Amino acid sequence: MSRILGVDLGARRIGLALSDPSGVTASPHAVIERSDSREHDHRVVLEAARAAEADRIVVGLPLSLSGGVGPAARAVLEEVEELRAAAGDGVAVETFDERLTTVIAERSLVEAGMRRAARRRIVDKVAAAVMLQSYLEAPR
C-alpha cells in the first residue's frame, strides 16, 4: 500500500497529513498558505502528494452536524472536482466526513498547553491528520 495524503481545505490555509506506507497511522505534514489562485494551490497539493508517493488524496468534507451538505460542503465538493481534474489518472481524489476535526485538533493543542499563535500555525495540519486517521480506521 502506498501513502495517502489527507487534505483540510480552509479559506486561508490548507492542512496536509500523510499516512504511513502501511496505511495505519496518519501524521500532520504541512500547512499551505492559500494564494490568490486555486489552480496554484491545487498544484502545490499535487506536488506534495507526488513527493510523498501518495496515490490517493482524501479531502475532508465539512458536512453539517446533521450530515447534510451545506454551503461549506458544496464549496469543498466544487474544489474537489477541480483537484480531481488537475490530478488526472495518476492520483485518486475522494472525500471523507470531517465533522468536528478542527474542534478536536484545537482541543488537543490547548490540552498540550500550546499558545494561540502557535496553534493557529499548525491546527490545519493536525485537523487533516485527525480526518485522515478517521478515514484509515473506517470500515471499507
Buried (B, 14 or more C-beta within 10 A) or exposed (E): EEBBBBBBBBEEBBBBBBBEEEBEEBBBBBBBEBEEEBEEBBBBBBEBBBEBEBBBBBBBBBBEEEEEEEEBBEEBEEBBEBBBEBBEEEBEBEBBBBBBBBEBBBEBBEEEEBEEEEBBEBBBBBBBBBBBBBBBEEEE
